[in-house]
């Protein structure tokens, strides 16, 4: 969660420390109201549940704006007739899924299960605060941050944001 929170903090003009941190912790399953690790976010179900007509998708993904609402969150399941009616050719106008959600979910759960069973609880509890286990950037170097409220190096530093042009 820390790497995601840091990336958002450094790239969003409207980044909010409380919202950013809490959201990333929730997704990672380690916040104060965290979902259990076995709850894998499903964007298709979220869309169907909270935007059944697909208004958001139709606004921001114009390739799908003419697709029936029934398939707006999973166009790869629409029939060829339905896709042609909406002027969509899967793989050309809109990509096929990279992975089937269920397969990705099962793979993630298997990895979580392996990690949890392999690593003793006592060792896991201290990982977040252990300097030796601090996350590194994508380049692999030790990360220094101006956001101690998230990354807790024990020093009170003034948070600064770069102005992106």
N, C-alpha and C positions, 0 to 999 in steps of 0.2 A: 504494500500500500504506500510505503514511503516514496518509492521511486515514481509512482503515478502522481502522488500529491505534489512532489517537487516539480515534475514536468508541468503539471497544470499551473502551479504557482508561478512558474517562470514564463509561461506562454499566454495565459489568459489576461486580457486587459481588466476584466471584472472579477478576478480571483478573490474569493472570500475565504479567509483562513479557517473559520469554523465550519462552513459548508463543505469546503474542499476536504479537510481532514476527516470530518465525520462521514462523508460519502465514501471516501476511499477505505476507511476503516470498516464501514458496513459491508462494502463489496468484498473486502478481504476476510470478513468474518471475525474481526478482532476488536471492533468498537464496543462502546457501552450498550448498544442495541443491535449488535452484530447478528447476522443470520448465521446459522450453523454452516460449517464448511460444506455440508452435503447439499445445500441449496445453491444450485448453479443458475445464474441469471439466464432467462430465456427471453430474448427480445421479441420473438414471434408471439409468445403468450402474453407478454406485457402489452404489445400493440393491440392484440385482439381484445384484451380485457379493458384497457383504458382508452383506446381510440378505435372502436369497432368499425367506424366508417372510413378510417384511414385519412382523416383530414390533414394530419401532420405529414404523413408520407406523400400525399398528393400535392401538398404545397412545396415540399423540399426535394422530392424525387419526381420531377416532371415526366420522366419516362413512364411512370406508373399511374399518372393522373386519370387516365381513361379506363383503368382496370376495375372490374367489379370489386366492391368492398369485401366480398367473401374471400378474395385472394390477395388483397392489397398487402398483407403482411407475409405472404408466402406465394409469390407469383409463380414459382417453379412447380407448384401443384395445380395450376390452372390448365385447363384443356387447351389444345391447339386452337380450337374455335374461339374460345374466350380470349386467348392471347392475340389472335389475329384481329378480332373485333376491337381490341384496345390498341392495335398497331404495334404490338410488342413481339419481338423475336428474341426468345431467351438465348443468352450467350452472345448476342449481338447488341441489342438495345439495353439489356439488363443482364448482369452476370448470374450464372448458376451459383448456388452456395459453395463455398470453399470446402466446407465439411458439414456433414449431417449433424445437427445439434445433439441428437441422442448419442451418437458415436463420440463426439467431443466431450459430452457430459460424463459418459461412462469412463473415458480415458482419464479425465481430470479426477474423478472419484477414486479410480484405481491408484493414481499417483498419490493423492491425499492419504488414502488408506495405507499405502506402503510407507509413506513418510511417518505417519502417526504411530504405526506399529514398530517402526525401526528405531525411532528416536525417543529416548526416555522422557517422561513428562518433566522431570526436574530440570533437564537440560533445555527443553523448549521454553520453560517459563522465563528464563533469563536472557533469551536470545535478543530481544528487542533492545535491552540496555547494555549489552555486552559490546564494548568497543571493537573487539576482535571480529564480531559478526556483523559489523555495520555494513549496510548495503553499499555497493559501489556503482558508479555511473556506467553507462554503456561501454565506455572505453576501458573500464576495469580499474580505474584509479580511485583512491580514497576520495570521497566526496566531502567538500566543505560547503556549508550552506549558511545563508543569512537569515534562516528561518528557524530559530531554536524552539519555537513553540511546537513545531512539528517534529523536529529531529533531535531535540533535547540534548545538547552537548553540555548542559549545565551552566552556560553563560547567558546572561541577558544581553542580547544584541538587538539593535534597531532593525526592524524588517525594512527592506528596500525592494522596490520593484523597478525593473528596467522599463524604460519607455520605448515601446516598439513603434516604428514609424510606418 
